Amino acid sequence: MNRPTILLTGVNGQLGGELAPLLRPLGDVIAADRNKLDLALPDAIVAAVRGAKPKLIVNAAAYTAVDQAEKDATTAHAINARAPGILAEEAKRIGAVLIHYSTDYVFDGARTTPYTEDVPPAPLNVYGATKLEGERAIAAIDAVALVLRTSWVYGLTGKNFLLTIRRLAAERDELRIVADQVGVPNWSRALAEATAHVVASGLAAVAERRGLYHLSATGQASWYEFAREIVGDRARPRVLPITTAGYPLPARRPAYGVLATERFSQTFGFSLPDWHDVLARCVASPPPAATA
Ligand SMILES: NC(=O)c1ccc[n+]([C@@H]2O[C@H](COP(=O)([O-])OP(=O)(O)OC[C@H]3O[C@@H](n4cnc5c(N)ncnc54)[C@H](OP(=O)(O)O)[C@@H]3O)[C@@H](O)[C@H]2O)c1
């Protein structure tokens, strides 16, 4: 059987770094970092897809600096909104499947029960708005695509809450963490494994199931509860709950972003475990295999 060519963007990111080794057994992976493919440059995207002629494009790249996006909306828009549209157009042109990721930040967080895919989005910040535009661009082009929304991504590399709390825990006696924002932490490797599992079912099966899905561990937590779980039962640092108002940031965040995952589990036949179990697995694991 012919191995499909897979074009993977964002290979230096949390998710991209975990995807690369897991996709390699499933195809010939062309792993692109920003130097190889700058998603801010439309012509470069077109050239990369036409050059690689992939059967599958996995777009793990994104502008994820939520606060910075408030003053850099043009760049965030180029990467999160325009680039996915171009990838979708090029995928459609060559009959490739596109897998793309989005975020719970497309919602305003006014609910108190998990968001299904049918709830109308209403982003509170530039990052969420640009990610939503990216989703809509893919849908408008009617590409054969899976759009997987997830939340609170952490991992053993990159910039994320787990590594920040570990660093601060070594430096400080006390951590003050926001307790009035609730969501679900997701390990990048578990998301990558779920993606690889879906791809392993075959691209025809993926194409049949095209659409928008919420992919997340189960359970829920505030950032405070997530930090307490990371710190564990050590006596120091003390972890104290604070409110969002006590920790002002440039971008507004949804107070609640739990994603309902039934559509994904019913369609693909599996679901991710509770986030506590996923975190326990993460902290006991080695970092992802080198991507070079
Ligand atoms: N992080 C979260 O908490 C979170 C939550 C919900 C959804 N998501 C979504 O999950 C997906 C993966 O996110 P992640 O956490 O893995 O993000 P990440 O660790 O920030 O990685 C994003 C990658 O995109 C790359 N990138 C940025 N601008 C680029 C450009 N102009 N051209 C090419 N590559 C560019 C970055 O490259 P450099 O390494 O060169 O900067 C980085 O490697 C994204 O779609 C994100 O929106 C993330």
The ligand as an SDF file (V2000), in Angstrom:
LIG
                    3D

 48 52  0  0  0  0  0  0  0  0999 V2000
   -2.0230   26.2230   23.7700 N   0  0  0  0  0  0  0  0  0  0  0  0
   -3.2790   26.1310   24.1910 C   0  0  0  0  0  0  0  0  0  0  0  0
   -3.5830   26.2720   25.3720 O   0  0  0  0  0  0  0  0  0  0  0  0
   -4.3760   25.8220   23.2060 C   0  0  0  0  0  0  0  0  0  0  0  0
   -5.6960   25.7600   23.6750 C   0  0  0  0  0  0  0  0  0  0  0  0
   -6.7120   25.4450   22.7620 C   0  0  0  0  0  0  0  0  0  0  0  0
   -6.4100   25.2230   21.4460 C   0  0  0  0  0  0  0  0  0  0  0  0
   -5.1220   25.3100   21.0190 N   0  0  0  0  0  0  0  0  0  0  0  0
   -4.8530   25.0980   19.6040 C   0  0  0  0  0  0  0  0  0  0  0  0
   -4.0890   23.9180   19.4790 O   0  0  0  0  0  0  0  0  0  0  0  0
   -3.2050   24.0300   18.3600 C   0  0  0  0  0  0  0  0  0  0  0  0
   -1.7920   23.7320   18.7820 C   0  0  0  0  0  0  0  0  0  0  0  0
   -1.3960   24.6870   19.7460 O   0  0  0  0  0  0  0  0  0  0  0  0
   -0.0530   24.5300   20.6090 P   0  0  0  0  0  0  0  0  0  0  0  0
   -0.4520   24.6440   22.0220 O   0  0  0  0  0  0  0  0  0  0  0  0
    0.7300   23.3740   20.1260 O   0  0  0  0  0  0  0  0  0  0  0  0
    0.6590   25.8870   20.1990 O   0  0  0  0  0  0  0  0  0  0  0  0
    2.1930   26.2930   20.3120 P   0  0  0  0  0  0  0  0  0  0  0  0
    2.9120   25.3950   21.2350 O   0  0  0  0  0  0  0  0  0  0  0  0
    2.1980   27.7620   20.5510 O   0  0  0  0  0  0  0  0  0  0  0  0
    2.7270   26.0020   18.8540 O   0  0  0  0  0  0  0  0  0  0  0  0
    2.3100   26.7360   17.7630 C   0  0  0  0  0  0  0  0  0  0  0  0
    3.3350   26.6020   16.6770 C   0  0  0  0  0  0  0  0  0  0  0  0
    2.9020   27.4270   15.5880 O   0  0  0  0  0  0  0  0  0  0  0  0
    4.0430   28.0080   15.0410 C   0  0  0  0  0  0  0  0  0  0  0  0
    3.7940   29.2370   14.3180 N   0  0  0  0  0  0  0  0  0  0  0  0
    3.4350   30.4530   14.8190 C   0  0  0  0  0  0  0  0  0  0  0  0
    3.4110   31.3480   13.8290 N   0  0  0  0  0  0  0  0  0  0  0  0
    3.7660   30.7060   12.6980 C   0  0  0  0  0  0  0  0  0  0  0  0
    3.9360   31.0970   11.3490 C   0  0  0  0  0  0  0  0  0  0  0  0
    3.7730   32.3600   10.9660 N   0  0  0  0  0  0  0  0  0  0  0  0
    4.2920   30.1640   10.4460 N   0  0  0  0  0  0  0  0  0  0  0  0
    4.4980   28.8840   10.8220 C   0  0  0  0  0  0  0  0  0  0  0  0
    4.3760   28.4490   12.0840 N   0  0  0  0  0  0  0  0  0  0  0  0
    4.0040   29.3560   13.0120 C   0  0  0  0  0  0  0  0  0  0  0  0
    4.9460   28.2990   16.2250 C   0  0  0  0  0  0  0  0  0  0  0  0
    6.2480   28.4310   15.7180 O   0  0  0  0  0  0  0  0  0  0  0  0
    7.4760   28.9700   16.5980 P   0  0  0  0  0  0  0  0  0  0  0  0
    7.8630   27.7630   17.4200 O   0  0  0  0  0  0  0  0  0  0  0  0
    8.4760   29.3640   15.5850 O   0  0  0  0  0  0  0  0  0  0  0  0
    6.9170   30.1090   17.4080 O   0  0  0  0  0  0  0  0  0  0  0  0
    4.7350   27.0650   17.0890 C   0  0  0  0  0  0  0  0  0  0  0  0
    5.6740   26.0690   16.8010 O   0  0  0  0  0  0  0  0  0  0  0  0
   -3.4290   25.4350   17.7980 C   0  0  0  0  0  0  0  0  0  0  0  0
   -4.3620   25.3960   16.7610 O   0  0  0  0  0  0  0  0  0  0  0  0
   -4.0180   26.1860   18.9740 C   0  0  0  0  0  0  0  0  0  0  0  0
   -4.8020   27.2870   18.5510 O   0  0  0  0  0  0  0  0  0  0  0  0
   -4.0930   25.5850   21.8650 C   0  0  0  0  0  0  0  0  0  0  0  0
  1  2  1  0
  2  3  2  0
  2  4  1  0
  4  5  1  0
  4 48  2  0
  5  6  2  0
  6  7  1  0
  7  8  2  0
  8  9  1  0
  8 48  1  0
  9 10  1  0
  9 46  1  0
 10 11  1  0
 11 12  1  0
 11 44  1  0
 12 13  1  0
 13 14  1  0
 14 15  2  0
 14 16  1  0
 14 17  1  0
 17 18  1  0
 18 19  2  0
 18 20  1  0
 18 21  1  0
 21 22  1  0
 22 23  1  0
 23 24  1  0
 23 42  1  0
 24 25  1  0
 25 26  1  0
 25 36  1  0
 26 27  1  0
 26 35  1  0
 27 28  2  0
 28 29  1  0
 29 30  1  0
 29 35  2  0
 30 31  1  0
 30 32  2  0
 32 33  1  0
 33 34  2  0
 34 35  1  0
 36 37  1  0
 36 42  1  0
 37 38  1  0
 38 39  2  0
 38 40  1  0
 38 41  1  0
 42 43  1  0
 44 45  1  0
 44 46  1  0
 46 47  1  0
M  CHG  2   8   1  16  -1
M  END
$$$$
